[in-house]
Amino acid sequence: MAPPVVNPGEPLPAESTLWDQCTRVLQAELPEQQFNTWIRPLQAVDDGSVLRLLAPNPVSYTHLRAHET
């Protein structure tokens, strides 16, 4: 199956291969409440050769930046 065609800067469809794989791994590793609170609301955006994640609000952004590894 070919990857979905997306223009740079547009939101990626939920079935995007890379983001789908990332969310599956995170969902398996994180407690359900943490996953639903911090990961599920993120929006993946194709920015050319970069996958950018958009946080829904400043609180989420700050929390995720503080806990990135």
C-alpha positions in Angstrom: 0.0 0.0 0.0 1.4 3.4 -1.0 1.7 6.1 1.7 -0.9 8.8 1.6 -0.1 11.8 -0.6 0.1 14.9 1.6 1.1 18.5 0.8 3.7 20.0 3.1 2.1 21.8 6.0 -1.2 19.8 5.8 -2.4 17.6 8.7 -1.5 14.0 8.1 -4.3 11.5 7.9 -4.8 9.2 10.9 -3.5 6.2 9.0 -0.1 7.9 8.2 2.4 5.2 8.5 5.0 6.9 10.7 2.6 8.7 13.1 0.5 5.5 13.3 3.5 3.5 14.2 4.6 6.1 16.8 1.2 6.2 18.5 1.0 2.4 18.6 4.3 2.2 20.4 3.5 5.0 22.8 0.0 3.5 23.5 1.7 0.2 24.4 4.3 1.8 26.7 2.2 4.5 28.5 -0.6 4.2 30.9 -3.9 4.8 29.2 -4.7 8.0 31.0 -1.3 9.5 30.1 -1.6 8.5 26.5 -5.1 9.9 26.2 -4.2 13.1 27.9 -0.8 13.9 26.2 -0.4 11.9 23.0 -3.9 11.4 21.5 -4.6 15.1 21.2 -1.4 15.8 19.2 -1.8 16.6 15.5 0.9 15.3 13.1 1.7 17.6 10.2 3.9 16.8 7.2 6.5 19.6 6.7 8.4 18.2 3.8 10.9 15.8 5.2 10.0 16.6 8.9 7.2 15.2 10.9 5.9 18.0 13.2 3.6 17.5 16.1 1.2 20.2 17.1 0.0 20.5 20.7 -3.6 21.5 21.2 -2.8 24.1 23.8 0.2 25.8 25.7 -0.2 23.5 28.7 0.2 20.4 26.6 3.1 21.9 24.8 4.9 22.8 28.0 4.3 19.4 29.6 5.5 17.5 26.5 8.6 19.7 26.2 9.4 19.1 29.9 9.0 15.3 29.5 10.6 14.6 26.1 13.4 12.1 26.1 
